[in-house]
C-alpha cells in the first residue's frame, strides 16, 4: 500500500520542528580559504512544544567536533548519514532542562551550499571568493540546524576574515570594512533557514538610494549600478501594492558567473547573477522578482517544498505588476507571453501528473520542485484571480493575504482554506470553489483558460510567417524590436530548420555573437537541435563561462538529445569545477544517467 502523505510534513528535513522550535542562532565563523572550510560554532536557542528530550537537526557533510550546553557541559549526540536528498541527522540529548546547545564544527571543502573560487575564477583575478547558496536544502551543509522552510529563526553572527576581504550576510551589513577582519551581523526578524546567506570577496560598495546599494567586484560596480538604477523605483512601486517594505534595506550583491540562479531573495542582501547585466535593462525583471519575494516568499513562506508555488507563483505575478508600473504595459505583456511560452514548452515534456501547483517531490530532490508549474502555471492562476475579481478587489485580497500570514510558513491547504473563508464568500459569483480547486490540484491548465496575448507581437508573427514562407532574413522588418520580441521570434521558429535558414538568420542578426545571455541560450538551443555546428565553439565557451542552471541544464540536454555525447563529456570534464557544487550534483545525475 502506498504511503499516505502528510502534507504538513517537510519530507526533506529530519528536524523535529513539531516538538522543538529553534528560534535564535548565534553563529561564529572563521573563513579558511586555504583549506576551503568554515570553522564554526553555533549556539541554538530553542523552545519545547512537547516533553521531547532530543533535539534533531539537519546536516550535510558537516564535521562535528563537540556539542555542549551553554555552560560547556558535554551533551551526548549521534551523527548519521541518511539519504542523498536529506543529508544527515544530528540527534542531541537535551534532557528536560537544557534550552540552548553549542555545536563546534567545520564544513567540508565539498559542501553543497558553498562555492570557493580561486582568484583566477573571479573578475579581478587577484583574490579568492566564497559564496553560499542555501536554498532549497543546503543551509545544513554549512550550519547544523533545523533546515526547513517552517523553521524561522533570528540570528547574530560574527565572521572572521583574515585576508582583508569583505564579508556580507543576509542581515544588517555595514559599508565599512573593519581593519581586524571581524564582521558582525544581526537579523532581528525571523527568516526561513534557506534564506541564510554569506559571501566573502573583494567587494566594492555603491549606493542606489538611501536604502538600496550594490556589492560586487570593483570591475563590475559601475555597470551594475547603471543596470539596476531603477531598483528604488521598484521598491516604491511594490510598497504601493503590498505596504511598507518590511526588511529595512534592500541591498544586492552581484556574484561571479558561477552563481547557479538568476537571483536569490536573501533578505537585505539579494544575490544576483551578472548575466542580467545586458546594458539595456532588458533583463532587470529578475531584480523585480527578488524584490517581490520580500513580501511573497520571505514574509509569507512555503511550509514545505511541495508548497513552493505559494512563493514563486505569487512572486512571478507580482513581478509582472512591478514591470508594468516601472517599464510600461507593453513590456509587462511581452514578458507574460514569454512566460506562458516557457510553460507550454515544459508541458510537452513533463508527465501530466507533475503538472499541478503543489510539487509532489516528497521522495525526490527538493530542487525538482523548481519548475515552470510552481512558477508560471501558478502565476497564470494568480493572473486569472486578478482577471476574475478585477484588479482593485484582487489587490485588496492580496494585501490582506500577506498581512494575515506575514512571518509564517503555510501549506497549500492553508491557502485553500483561507480562500474558502475570504475569496469565495466575498466573490463567489466570480469564481467557484470547483474552479479554485481545479487550478490548485488539477493537472495541466484548466480547459477554460485562455493564455495571454500581446498585439505588440503581431509584427513578430508577421516576420515569422514571411521567413517560414521562404523569405530571407534581411527582408524582415525588425525595426524597433525589443529583446522580448527577439526572444519570441527565436522560440517560435520551426523545430526543424535547414542549414541555409540557420546561416541566413545568424549572418543577418548575429545571434551566435549575442551578449544577451537569454537570447544566446535560446538561439544556441535552436542551433544545436538542428546540427548547426558552427556554434559549437560558442557553446563550449558559454558553458565554461556561465554557471546559471537556467542556461546550463537546457544546453547540456539539447546536446545529448542531438547526439553530441562525446562533446558533452569533454566539455563537462573541463567545466565541472567552475559550477556551483549544488549544480554539479544535479549535472552529475543528468549527464551520467
ChimeraX attribute file (.defattr): number of C-alpha atoms within 10 A of each C-alpha:
attribute: neighborCount
match mode: 1-to-1
recipient: residues
	/A:1	3
	/A:2	4
	/A:3	5
	/A:4	6
	/A:5	10
	/A:6	9
	/A:7	16
	/A:8	16
	/A:9	19
	/A:10	20
	/A:11	21
	/A:12	25
	/A:13	24
	/A:14	22
	/A:15	24
	/A:16	18
	/A:17	21
	/A:18	13
	/A:19	16
	/A:20	22
	/A:21	21
	/A:22	22
	/A:23	17
	/A:24	20
	/A:25	20
	/A:26	17
	/A:27	20
	/A:28	19
	/A:29	22
	/A:30	17
	/A:31	20
	/A:32	14
	/A:33	19
	/A:34	7
	/A:35	10
	/A:36	18
	/A:37	20
	/A:38	23
	/A:39	19
	/A:40	22
	/A:41	24
	/A:42	21
	/A:43	23
	/A:44	24
	/A:45	18
	/A:46	18
	/A:47	14
	/A:48	17
	/A:49	11
	/A:50	9
	/A:51	10
	/A:52	15
	/A:53	16
	/A:54	18
	/A:55	24
	/A:56	24
	/A:57	24
	/A:58	29
	/A:59	31
	/A:60	28
	/A:61	18
	/A:62	22
	/A:63	17
	/A:64	18
	/A:65	11
	/A:66	15
	/A:67	22
	/A:68	19
	/A:69	17
	/A:70	16
	/A:71	9
	/A:72	11
	/A:73	11
	/A:74	13
	/A:75	18
	/A:76	13
	/A:77	16
	/A:78	12
	/A:79	17
	/A:80	11
	/A:81	13
	/A:82	14
	/A:83	10
	/A:84	10
	/A:85	17
	/A:86	23
	/A:87	21
	/A:88	22
	/A:89	24
	/A:90	22
	/A:91	18
	/A:92	19
	/A:93	17
	/A:94	19
	/A:95	13
	/A:96	11
	/A:97	7
	/A:98	16
	/A:99	16
	/A:100	18
	/A:101	23
	/A:102	23
	/A:103	22
	/A:104	18
	/A:105	21
	/A:106	22
	/A:107	23
	/A:108	19
	/A:109	16
	/A:110	16
	/A:111	23
	/A:112	24
	/A:113	24
	/A:114	28
	/A:115	23
	/A:116	23
	/A:117	22
	/A:118	15
	/A:119	14
	/A:120	12
	/A:121	18
	/A:122	19
	/A:123	17
	/A:124	14
	/A:125	10
	/A:126	12
	/A:127	17
	/A:128	20
	/A:129	24
	/A:130	19
	/A:131	23
	/A:132	24
	/A:133	29
	/A:134	25
	/A:135	23
	/A:136	24
	/A:137	28
	/A:138	25
	/A:139	28
	/A:140	30
	/A:141	28
	/A:142	29
	/A:143	29
	/A:144	29
	/A:145	25
	/A:146	31
	/A:147	30
	/A:148	30
	/A:149	29
	/A:150	26
	/A:151	24
	/A:152	23
	/A:153	22
	/A:154	18
	/A:155	20
	/A:156	18
	/A:157	19
	/A:158	18
	/A:159	24
	/A:160	20
	/A:161	21
	/A:162	15
	/A:163	15
	/A:164	16
	/A:165	16
	/A:166	25
	/A:167	26
	/A:168	23
	/A:169	27
	/A:170	23
	/A:171	27
	/A:172	19
	/A:173	18
	/A:174	14
	/A:175	13
	/A:176	9
	/A:177	14
	/A:178	14
	/A:179	9
	/A:180	11
	/A:181	16
	/A:182	17
	/A:183	21
	/A:184	20
	/A:185	20
	/A:186	16
	/A:187	22
	/A:188	14
	/A:189	15
	/A:190	17
	/A:191	28
	/A:192	28
	/A:193	25
	/A:194	23
	/A:195	24
	/A:196	24
	/A:197	25
	/A:198	20
	/A:199	22
	/A:200	21
	/A:201	24
	/A:202	20
	/A:203	24
	/A:204	16
	/A:205	17
	/A:206	18
	/A:207	14
	/A:208	16
	/A:209	15
	/A:210	9
	/A:211	13
	/A:212	19
	/A:213	23
	/A:214	25
	/A:215	26
	/A:216	24
	/A:217	21
	/A:218	14
	/A:219	12
	/A:220	19
	/A:221	19
	/A:222	13
	/A:223	14
	/A:224	22
	/A:225	20
	/A:226	14
	/A:227	19
	/A:228	21
	/A:229	19
	/A:230	18
	/A:231	23
	/A:232	17
	/A:233	14
	/A:234	21
	/A:235	20
	/A:236	14
	/A:237	18
	/A:238	23
	/A:239	15
	/A:240	11
	/A:241	15
	/A:242	21
	/A:243	14
	/A:244	13
	/A:245	17
	/A:246	17
	/A:247	17
	/A:248	13
	/A:249	18
	/A:250	25
	/A:251	26
	/A:252	29
	/A:253	26
	/A:254	24
	/A:255	26
	/A:256	24
	/A:257	23
	/A:258	24
	/A:259	27
	/A:260	25
	/A:261	19
	/A:262	21
	/A:263	24
	/A:264	26
	/A:265	25
	/A:266	29
	/A:267	31
	/A:268	24
	/A:269	29
	/A:270	24
	/A:271	29
	/A:272	26
	/A:273	23
	/A:274	23
	/A:275	21
	/A:276	24
	/A:277	23
	/A:278	17
	/A:279	14
	/A:280	13
	/A:281	16
	/A:282	18
	/A:283	21
	/A:284	18
	/A:285	20
	/A:286	19
	/A:287	24
	/A:288	26
	/A:289	25
	/A:290	27
	/A:291	31
	/A:292	30
	/A:293	25
	/A:294	23
	/A:295	28
	/A:296	27
	/A:297	29
	/A:298	28
	/A:299	24
	/A:300	24
	/A:301	29
	/A:302	25
	/A:303	24
	/A:304	26
	/A:305	29
	/A:306	27
	/A:307	27
	/A:308	27
	/A:309	32
	/A:310	27
	/A:311	23
	/A:312	28
	/A:313	26
	/A:314	26
	/A:315	26
	/A:316	30
	/A:317	22
	/A:318	26
	/A:319	27
	/A:320	23
	/A:321	22
	/A:322	24
	/A:323	23
	/A:324	17
	/A:325	15
	/A:326	16
	/A:327	15
	/A:328	12
	/A:329	15
	/A:330	15
	/A:331	21
	/A:332	20
	/A:333	22
	/A:334	24
	/A:335	23
	/A:336	24
	/A:337	19
	/A:338	18
	/A:339	19
	/A:340	19
	/A:341	18
	/A:342	16
	/A:343	21
	/A:344	18
	/A:345	12
	/A:346	14
	/A:347	18
	/A:348	9
	/A:349	8
	/A:350	14
	/A:351	11
	/A:352	12
	/A:353	11
	/A:354	18
	/A:355	23
	/A:356	21
	/A:357	30
	/A:358	24
	/A:359	22
	/A:360	19
	/A:361	16
	/A:362	20
	/A:363	11
	/A:364	14
	/A:365	16
	/A:366	22
	/A:367	16
	/A:368	15
	/A:369	24
	/A:370	16
	/A:371	20
	/A:372	24
	/A:373	30
	/A:374	25
	/A:375	24
	/A:376	25
	/A:377	29
	/A:378	27
	/A:379	28
	/A:380	26
	/A:381	21
	/A:382	21
	/A:383	22
	/A:384	17
	/A:385	19
	/A:386	18
	/A:387	13
	/A:388	15
	/A:389	19
	/A:390	12
	/A:391	13
	/A:392	9
	/A:393	16
	/A:394	19
	/A:395	15
	/A:396	12
	/A:397	19
	/A:398	18
	/A:399	14
	/A:400	14
	/A:401	18
	/A:402	19
	/A:403	15
	/A:404	12
	/A:405	16
	/A:406	18
	/A:407	20
	/A:408	21
	/A:409	24
	/A:410	20
	/A:411	23
	/A:412	22
	/A:413	14
	/A:414	14
	/A:415	16
	/A:416	16
	/A:417	12
	/A:418	14
	/A:419	17
	/A:420	16
	/A:421	11
	/A:422	15
	/A:423	22
	/A:424	16
	/A:425	13
	/A:426	14
	/A:427	14
	/A:428	13
	/A:429	10
	/A:430	13
	/A:431	16
	/A:432	15
	/A:433	15
	/A:434	9
	/A:435	12
	/A:436	18
	/A:437	11
	/A:438	16
	/A:439	22
	/A:440	22
	/A:441	13
	/A:442	18
	/A:443	16
	/A:444	21
	/A:445	21
	/A:446	13
	/A:447	7
	/A:448	7
	/A:449	11
	/A:450	10
	/A:451	13
	/A:452	16
	/A:453	14
	/A:454	15
	/A:455	11
	/A:456	14
	/A:457	20
	/A:458	12
	/A:459	17
	/A:460	21
	/A:461	16
	/A:462	12
	/A:463	19
	/A:464	20
	/A:465	13
	/A:466	16
	/A:467	18
	/A:468	13
	/A:469	9
	/A:470	9
	/A:471	14
	/A:472	14
	/A:473	21
	/A:474	13
	/A:475	11
	/A:476	15
	/A:477	13
	/A:478	15
	/A:479	7
	/A:480	7
	/A:481	13
	/A:482	13
	/A:483	18
	/A:484	20
	/A:485	22
	/A:486	18
	/A:487	18
	/A:488	21
	/A:489	16
	/A:490	21
	/A:491	19
	/A:492	13
	/A:493	15
	/A:494	10
	/A:495	9
	/A:496	13
	/A:497	16
	/A:498	11
	/A:499	14
	/A:500	10
	/A:501	17
	/A:502	20
	/A:503	16
	/A:504	15
	/A:505	18
	/A:506	17
	/A:507	13
	/A:508	13
	/A:509	14
	/A:510	12
	/A:511	22
	/A:512	20
	/A:513	12
	/A:514	13
	/A:515	13
	/A:516	18
	/A:517	19
	/A:518	19
	/A:519	20
	/A:520	21
	/A:521	22
	/A:522	19
	/A:523	22
	/A:524	23
	/A:525	22
	/A:526	21
	/A:527	25
	/A:528	23
	/A:529	19
	/A:530	16
	/A:531	20
	/A:532	17
	/A:533	13
	/A:534	12
	/A:535	19
	/A:536	18
	/A:537	10
	/A:538	15
	/A:539	24
	/A:540	17
	/A:541	13
	/A:542	18
	/A:543	24
	/A:544	20
	/A:545	16
	/A:546	22
	/A:547	26
	/A:548	23
	/A:549	21
	/A:550	13
	/A:551	21
	/A:552	20
	/A:553	17
	/A:554	14
	/A:555	23
	/A:556	25
	/A:557	17
	/A:558	17
	/A:559	21
	/A:560	18
	/A:561	12
	/A:562	13
	/A:563	14
	/A:564	16
	/A:565	13
	/A:566	11
	/A:567	15
	/A:568	18
	/A:569	14
	/A:570	11
	/A:571	16
	/A:572	21
	/A:573	10
	/A:574	13
	/A:575	16
	/A:576	17
	/A:577	13
	/A:578	22
	/A:579	26
	/A:580	26
	/A:581	21
	/A:582	23
	/A:583	21
	/A:584	19
	/A:585	12
	/A:586	15
	/A:587	20
	/A:588	12
	/A:589	9
	/A:590	12
	/A:591	15
	/A:592	7
	/A:593	6
